[in-house]
Amino acid sequence: MNGLNGTNSIKTGYTVGLIFTVLLGIGSIVFYRERMLFIDPAFITFEIINSGWFVFSEYRYGAWVTQMFPLIGSKLGISLKSILVGYSMSFYLFYLIVIYISGHVLKQYKYALLFCLYLTLMASDVYFWPNNEIHQAMGWMTLFISLWAWTVSKPRMTPKWMHGLMIGSLFFATVSHLLIIIPFGFLWIYSNIDFIRRYKMVDNKTLIYSVLILVGITFRYWLSSDSWYDGNKLDGVKNTSLDSLIDAATNAQGKSFIKLLIMRYWMVVLLTVTGLYQLVSSKQFIKVAVVLLTSIVFYLLVTLTHSEAITTQNLFYFESQWMVLSIVLTTPFVMEVLPKWSKKLALSLMVIIFICQVPKLYLGYQKFSKRLDFIEMLAGNANYLSINKGYVLEPLDQDKLLMTWGLPLETLLLTQMEDSYKTLTIKNVSKVSQLTTSPDSIHTAFKVVEIQELNPKYFKLQKGEYKPVLYFSK
């Protein structure tokens, strides 16, 4: 089945994906505390409010599209709770705008659906850690490639303002995260294979944008190569050898991911097998090679960069890395299989595909709800003891908080926005000597600041000394 019927089946799949993404967006409002009171979102919210400007880590400028919500909100003086709700919602608002433009406006349903699948198929804990800029990069990439596909489908000359949108989205896609190199390069090649095979050439527009993509990727690599975070992650790749490749293929990271792929992300496996079978059946071996080669390269890049196993404590982080692979693995399904289904079959199976993702998200909710309960318990104990600057000596990583560097700001935001608390901050340290002795200063995430430097509207913290906050471990 192809032609109009094929378009209808893809459109049906896209509609189901759009509805499910809307539900995820509603969830981002309902569960804003679990999402925002966790390391990066709490840190970025605090820094934006206190500095009055964006907080771009590693030159990832594409994050402006979500960071403008806490920035504008604080400038307008709206409540801290409203700022956090808006910030949590902003991620899915951006995603939904991209999906709607790609689908309803540009009629590029396949790319919009791919983005919907990216946001769901390998997401559980990562839903509650929205700040990894790779997701925004994927959104910008989806917008760019949808705009490009629309211009290719139109015989008339592309207006200059459309090229402006394409170049802008291309810039924000490539600058937002180094990992975008893999899905961007893959989709660009995969989408052009049929054109090149049919006409035995590359048109000038495609050639020009190919060069621009390479320039954007090169620029992002240059920014990352000597940076404190990305540069450190690139060391494993820069020092690649035959021995390191062999070790990476079977290290703890790779083994634990394969286990997750089979046990938790099994829907990706089913869609991948279905898509590859269709490619082989239709003798599209070049596309098979591109999918397999890209998947192997991505697998080795991640395992070269990270050798440690994926655990229940760090799953939120590594999911954000491996989610990128879902774009590569599910592209044949969306491009080759779905168009051959009837509209009714597409509706039924796509509903099943998305519904099957709900249990994973619930597992993530349980973990982050438990984490929030623990933070509330610490804040309640500190309030009961009339402590406004507290500390906990017992290590709270792993089973209780996953990560603790954001705890001072998480507790500050929680107690400032909730009327049932008096404003306070709590830090987890291994030694009392690590705490500042100044009653006029507090520990934020990575530094000590004077209380008088805090935004007086949003952070009304009293001076005082750091005192121990006690709790009973269960």
MARMIKOL-153132 format. One record per residue (C-alpha): x, y, z; residue in three letters; residue number from 1. Coordinates in steps of 0.1 Angstrom, whole numbers, plus 2048, in hexadecimal, padded with zeros to 3 digits. Example, Ala and Ser with C-alpha at 12.3 -4.5 7.8 and 13.67 -1.06 7.14 Angstrom:
2
xx|yy|zz|residu|num
87B|7D3|84E|Ala|1
889|7F5|847|Ser|2
//
This chain:
474
xx|yy|zz|residu|num
800|800|800|Met|1
80F|822|7F6|Asn|2
806|844|7E9|Gly|3
7E8|854|7FA|Leu|4
7E1|836|80F|Asn|5
805|835|81B|Gly|6
803|85A|824|Thr|7
7E3|854|837|Asn|8
7F2|838|84C|Ser|9
810|84D|855|Ile|10
7F9|86A|85D|Lys|11
7E5|853|874|Thr|12
805|848|886|Gly|13
80F|86C|889|Tyr|14
7ED|876|898|Thr|15
7F0|85A|8B2|Val|16
814|866|8BA|Gly|17
809|88A|8BD|Leu|18
7ED|881|8D5|Ile|19
804|86C|8EB|Phe|20
81E|889|8EB|Thr|21
802|8A0|8F6|Val|22
7FB|889|913|Leu|23
820|88A|91C|Leu|24
81E|8AF|91B|Gly|25
800|8AF|934|Ile|26
815|898|94A|Gly|27
831|8B1|94A|Ser|28
819|8C9|95B|Ile|29
80B|8B0|973|Val|30
82D|8A2|97D|Phe|31
840|8C3|97C|Tyr|32
84E|8BF|99F|Arg|33
85E|89D|997|Glu|34
86C|8AB|977|Arg|35
878|8CE|983|Met|36
885|8C6|9A5|Leu|37
8A1|8B0|998|Phe|38
8C4|8BC|992|Ile|39
8C6|8CE|970|Asp|40
8A3|8DD|96E|Pro|41
8A6|8EA|992|Ala|42
8C9|8F8|98B|Phe|43
8C0|909|96A|Ile|44
8A0|918|979|Thr|45
8B3|926|996|Phe|46
8CF|934|981|Glu|47
8B7|944|968|Ile|48
8A3|955|983|Ile|49
8C2|960|996|Asn|50
8D6|96C|978|Ser|51
8B9|979|963|Gly|52
8C7|968|943|Trp|53
8C9|947|931|Phe|54
8DF|92B|93E|Val|55
8F0|91A|921|Phe|56
906|8FC|92A|Ser|57
920|8F2|910|Glu|58
914|90D|8F7|Tyr|59
8F3|8FA|8F2|Arg|60
8E0|918|8E6|Tyr|61
8C2|905|8D9|Gly|62
8B6|902|8FD|Ala|63
8AA|926|8FB|Trp|64
889|919|8EF|Val|65
881|90A|911|Thr|66
896|920|928|Gln|67
882|93F|91C|Met|68
865|933|932|Phe|69
876|937|954|Pro|70
889|956|947|Leu|71
869|968|93C|Ile|72
856|95B|959|Gly|73
86F|969|972|Ser|74
870|98B|95F|Lys|75
84A|98D|962|Leu|76
84B|984|987|Gly|77
834|966|985|Ile|78
834|94D|9A2|Ser|79
851|934|9A5|Leu|80
838|917|9A2|Lys|81
82B|926|981|Ser|82
84E|929|974|Ile|83
856|904|97C|Leu|84
835|8F9|96D|Val|85
83C|90D|94D|Gly|86
860|901|94B|Tyr|87
855|8DD|94E|Ser|88
83A|8E2|934|Met|89
851|8F5|91C|Ser|90
864|8D7|910|Phe|91
845|8C5|904|Tyr|92
837|8E6|8F7|Leu|93
855|8E9|8E0|Phe|94
853|8C4|8D6|Tyr|95
82E|8C7|8CE|Leu|96
834|8E7|8BA|Ile|97
84E|8D5|8A5|Val|98
838|8B6|8A1|Ile|99
81A|8CB|897|Tyr|100
82E|8E0|87D|Ile|101
83F|8C1|86F|Ser|102
81E|8AE|86C|Gly|103
800|8C6|868|His|104
812|8E3|857|Val|105
82D|8D3|842|Leu|106
81C|8B1|83E|Lys|107
83D|89F|847|Gln|108
82B|885|85C|Tyr|109
847|86C|85C|Lys|110
860|884|86C|Tyr|111
847|890|886|Ala|112
83E|86B|88F|Leu|113
863|863|892|Leu|114
867|87E|8AC|Phe|115
848|872|8BF|Cys|116
858|84F|8C0|Leu|117
879|85E|8CB|Tyr|118
868|86E|8E8|Leu|119
857|84E|8F4|Thr|120
866|82D|8E9|Leu|121
885|82F|900|Met|122
879|847|91A|Ala|123
871|83E|93E|Ser|124
887|850|959|Asp|125
893|869|93F|Val|126
86F|878|93E|Tyr|127
877|886|960|Phe|128
898|895|955|Trp|129
88F|8AB|938|Pro|130
8AD|8C2|936|Asn|131
8C5|8AE|921|Asn|132
8C8|8C4|902|Glu|133
8C9|8A7|8EA|Ile|134
8A3|8A7|8EB|His|135
8A1|8CB|8E1|Gln|136
8BB|8C4|8C6|Ala|137
8A5|8A8|8B9|Met|138
888|8C0|8B8|Gly|139
89C|8D9|8A4|Trp|140
8A8|8BD|88D|Met|141
885|8B1|887|Thr|142
87A|8D4|87E|Leu|143
897|8D9|866|Phe|144
893|8B8|853|Ile|145
86D|8BD|851|Ser|146
873|8E0|842|Leu|147
88C|8D2|82A|Trp|148
876|8B5|81F|Ala|149
859|8CE|819|Trp|150
86F|8E3|803|Thr|151
87A|8C5|7EF|Val|152
856|8BA|7E9|Ser|153
84D|8DD|7DB|Lys|154
857|8E4|7B7|Pro|155
856|909|7BB|Arg|156
873|91E|7C9|Met|157
877|91D|7EE|Thr|158
871|940|7FE|Pro|159
88F|950|810|Lys|160
87D|950|831|Trp|161
87A|92A|82F|Met|162
89F|927|82A|His|163
8A3|93E|849|Gly|164
88E|926|85E|Leu|165
8A2|908|851|Met|166
8C4|917|858|Ile|167
8B8|923|87B|Gly|168
8AA|901|884|Ser|169
8CA|8F0|876|Leu|170
8E0|906|88B|Phe|171
8CD|900|8AB|Phe|172
8CB|8DA|8A4|Ala|173
8F1|8D6|89F|Thr|174
8FC|8EE|8BA|Val|175
8E5|8E0|8D5|Ser|176
8F6|8BF|8DA|His|177
913|8AB|8CB|Leu|178
8FF|88B|8CA|Leu|179
8E8|899|8B0|Ile|180
903|890|896|Ile|181
8F7|86C|894|Ile|182
8D2|86F|88E|Pro|183
8D6|88F|879|Phe|184
8EF|87E|862|Gly|185
8DB|85E|860|Phe|186
8BA|86F|858|Leu|187
8CA|885|83E|Trp|188
8DA|868|82C|Ile|189
8BC|850|82F|Tyr|190
8A4|86B|822|Ser|191
8B9|872|804|Asn|192
8C1|84E|7F9|Ile|193
8A1|84B|7E4|Asp|194
8A6|86C|7D3|Phe|195
8CA|864|7CA|Ile|196
8C1|841|7BE|Arg|197
8A5|84F|7A8|Arg|198
8B8|86C|798|Tyr|199
8DC|861|79C|Lys|200
8E5|883|7A9|Met|201
8E3|89B|7C7|Val|202
8D0|8BB|7C0|Asp|203
8E1|8DC|7C9|Asn|204
8CA|8E4|7E6|Lys|205
8D1|8C3|7F7|Thr|206
8F7|8C7|7F1|Leu|207
8F7|8EA|800|Ile|208
8E4|8DF|81F|Tyr|209
8FB|8C0|822|Ser|210
918|8D8|824|Val|211
906|8EE|83E|Leu|212
8FE|8CF|853|Ile|213
923|8C5|852|Leu|214
92D|8E9|85C|Val|215
914|8E8|879|Gly|216
921|8C6|885|Ile|217
945|8D1|882|Thr|218
93E|8F1|895|Phe|219
92D|8DD|8B1|Arg|220
94A|8C5|8B3|Tyr|221
962|8E2|8B5|Trp|222
94E|8F1|8D2|Leu|223
94D|8CF|8E4|Ser|224
971|8C4|8DE|Ser|225
981|8D9|8F9|Asp|226
964|8DF|911|Ser|227
963|8D3|935|Trp|228
946|8BB|930|Tyr|229
943|8B0|90B|Asp|230
969|8B0|908|Gly|231
96C|897|924|Asn|232
951|881|914|Lys|233
964|882|8F3|Leu|234
985|875|901|Asp|235
97A|851|8FD|Gly|236
971|857|8D9|Val|237
991|86B|8D1|Lys|238
9A7|84F|8DF|Asn|239
995|833|8CC|Thr|240
9AA|814|8C4|Ser|241
9A2|7F1|8B9|Leu|242
9A4|7E5|8DC|Asp|243
98E|801|8E9|Ser|244
974|7F9|8CF|Leu|245
974|7D4|8D8|Ile|246
971|7DD|8FD|Asp|247
955|7F6|8F6|Ala|248
940|7DD|8E3|Ala|249
93D|7C7|902|Thr|250
942|7DE|91F|Asn|251
929|7E3|93C|Ala|252
917|800|92B|Gln|253
911|7EC|90B|Gly|254
905|7CC|91D|Lys|255
8ED|7DF|934|Ser|256
8DF|7F2|916|Phe|257
8D9|7D2|902|Ile|258
8C7|7C4|921|Lys|259
8B1|7E3|923|Leu|260
8AB|7E2|8FE|Leu|261
89D|7BF|901|Ile|262
88B|7C2|923|Met|263
87E|7E6|923|Arg|264
881|7F4|900|Tyr|265
875|7D5|8EE|Trp|266
85D|7E9|8D8|Met|267
87B|7F9|8C8|Val|268
888|7D6|8BF|Val|269
867|7CC|8B0|Leu|270
865|7EB|89A|Leu|271
889|7E8|890|Thr|272
886|7C4|885|Val|273
866|7CC|872|Thr|274
876|7EA|860|Gly|275
896|7D7|857|Leu|276
881|7B9|84A|Tyr|277
86E|7D0|833|Gln|278
88F|7E0|826|Leu|279
89E|7BE|81F|Val|280
87E|7B2|80F|Ser|281
87D|7CF|7F7|Ser|282
8A3|7CC|7F1|Lys|283
8AC|7EE|7FF|Gln|284
8CD|7E2|80B|Phe|285
8DE|804|80B|Ile|286
8C4|810|825|Lys|287
8CA|7F0|839|Val|288
8EF|7F7|839|Ala|289
8EA|81B|844|Val|290
8D3|811|861|Val|291
8EA|7F5|86D|Leu|292
90B|809|869|Leu|293
8FC|828|87A|Thr|294
8EF|812|897|Ser|295
911|802|89C|Ile|296
923|823|89B|Val|297
90C|832|8B4|Phe|298
90E|814|8CB|Tyr|299
934|816|8CB|Leu|300
934|83C|8D0|Leu|301
91F|839|8EF|Val|302
932|81B|8FD|Thr|303
954|82B|8F6|Leu|304
948|84A|909|Thr|305
938|837|926|His|306
945|816|933|Ser|307
930|814|953|Glu|308
910|7FF|955|Ala|309
8EE|80E|952|Ile|310
8DD|80B|974|Thr|311
8BC|816|984|Thr|312
8CE|834|992|Gln|313
8DD|841|971|Asn|314
8C2|836|959|Leu|315
8B4|859|956|Phe|316
8D5|865|947|Tyr|317
8DD|848|930|Phe|318
8BA|846|922|Glu|319
8BF|869|915|Ser|320
8DE|85C|902|Gln|321
8CF|83C|8F4|Trp|322
8AE|84C|8EA|Met|323
8C0|85A|8CC|Val|324
8C5|836|8BE|Leu|325
89F|832|8BC|Ser|326
89E|84B|89F|Ile|327
8B6|835|88B|Val|328
8A5|814|894|Leu|329
881|81F|88D|Thr|330
886|833|86D|Thr|331
881|814|857|Pro|332
861|80C|869|Phe|333
853|82F|864|Val|334
860|834|841|Met|335
85B|811|832|Glu|336
842|7FD|847|Val|337
828|815|853|Leu|338
81F|822|830|Pro|339
815|7FE|826|Lys|340
7FC|7FA|841|Trp|341
7D7|803|83F|Ser|342
7CB|821|852|Lys|343
7B8|80A|86A|Lys|344
7D6|7F4|871|Leu|345
7ED|812|876|Ala|346
7D5|821|88F|Leu|347
7D1|800|8A3|Ser|348
7F6|7F8|8A4|Leu|349
803|81B|8AB|Met|350
7EB|81E|8C8|Val|351
7F9|7FD|8D6|Ile|352
81D|809|8D0|Ile|353
818|829|8E4|Phe|354
803|81A|8FF|Ile|355
81E|800|905|Cys|356
835|81D|910|Gln|357
820|827|92E|Val|358
82D|80C|946|Pro|359
851|819|941|Lys|360
846|83C|949|Leu|361
835|830|968|Tyr|362
855|820|974|Leu|363
866|841|970|Gly|364
84B|853|983|Tyr|365
84E|83B|9A0|Gln|366
873|842|9A3|Lys|367
870|868|9A1|Phe|368
852|86A|9B7|Ser|369
865|857|9D2|Lys|370
882|86F|9CD|Arg|371
86B|88D|9D2|Leu|372
85C|87E|9F1|Asp|373
87F|87B|A00|Phe|374
887|89F|9F9|Ile|375
866|8AA|A08|Glu|376
86E|896|A27|Met|377
890|8A6|A2B|Leu|378
880|8C9|A26|Ala|379
865|8C0|A3F|Gly|380
87E|8B5|A59|Asn|381
893|8D4|A54|Ala|382
874|8EA|A58|Asn|383
86B|8D8|A78|Tyr|384
88D|8DF|A86|Leu|385
88B|903|A7B|Ser|386
8A9|8FE|A64|Ile|387
8AC|914|A45|Asn|388
8CF|908|A3A|Lys|389
8D3|8E3|A40|Gly|390
8EB|8C7|A37|Tyr|391
8EA|8A1|A36|Val|392
90A|88D|A3B|Leu|393
8FD|86B|A30|Glu|394
903|865|A0B|Pro|395
8E2|869|9F9|Leu|396
8EC|85F|9D6|Asp|397
8DF|840|9C5|Gln|398
8C1|831|9D6|Asp|399
8B3|852|9E5|Lys|400
8BA|86F|9CE|Leu|401
8CC|860|9B0|Leu|402
8E2|87F|9AF|Met|403
8E6|899|9CB|Thr|404
8F8|8B7|9BC|Trp|405
8D7|8C9|9B6|Gly|406
8C9|8C3|9D9|Leu|407
8D1|8E7|9E6|Pro|408
8BC|8F6|9CA|Leu|409
8A2|8DB|9C9|Glu|410
89A|8E1|9ED|Thr|411
89C|907|9E9|Leu|412
883|906|9CC|Leu|413
86C|8ED|9DD|Leu|414
869|901|9FE|Thr|415
867|923|9EC|Gln|416
849|919|9D6|Met|417
836|905|9F1|Glu|418
823|919|A0C|Asp|419
826|8FB|A24|Ser|420
84C|900|A27|Tyr|421
863|91C|A33|Lys|422
87D|923|A19|Thr|423
89D|90E|A1F|Leu|424
8B9|8FC|A0D|Thr|425
8CA|8DB|A15|Ile|426
8EC|8CE|A09|Lys|427
8F9|8AB|A09|Asn|428
91E|8AA|A14|Val|429
936|88F|A1F|Ser|430
947|8A6|A39|Lys|431
93B|8C4|A4D|Val|432
95B|8D6|A44|Ser|433
94F|8D8|A20|Gln|434
934|8F1|A2A|Leu|435
937|916|A2B|Thr|436
938|925|A4E|Thr|437
92A|947|A43|Ser|438
906|94D|A4E|Pro|439
903|964|A30|Asp|440
90B|94A|A16|Ser|441
8FB|92A|A08|Ile|442
906|90D|9F2|His|443
8F5|90C|9D0|Thr|444
8FC|8EF|9B8|Ala|445
921|8F7|9B1|Phe|446
92A|916|9C5|Lys|447
925|92B|9E4|Val|448
911|94B|9E0|Val|449
907|967|9F7|Glu|450
8E3|966|A01|Ile|451
8E0|98B|9F8|Gln|452
8E8|981|9D4|Glu|453
8C9|96C|9D1|Leu|454
8AB|979|9BF|Asn|455
897|989|9DC|Pro|456
875|982|9CC|Lys|457
87A|95D|9C6|Tyr|458
893|952|9E1|Phe|459
88B|960|A03|Lys|460
8A5|94D|A18|Leu|461
8AF|958|A3A|Gln|462
8D3|959|A46|Lys|463
8E0|93E|A5E|Gly|464
8F9|922|A63|Glu|465
8F7|900|A53|Tyr|466
8E8|8E7|A6B|Lys|467
8E3|8C1|A68|Pro|468
8C2|8B4|A5A|Val|469
8B9|892|A69|Leu|470
8A3|877|A5A|Tyr|471
89D|852|A5F|Phe|472
8A7|83B|A43|Ser|473
88D|821|A39|Lys|474
//
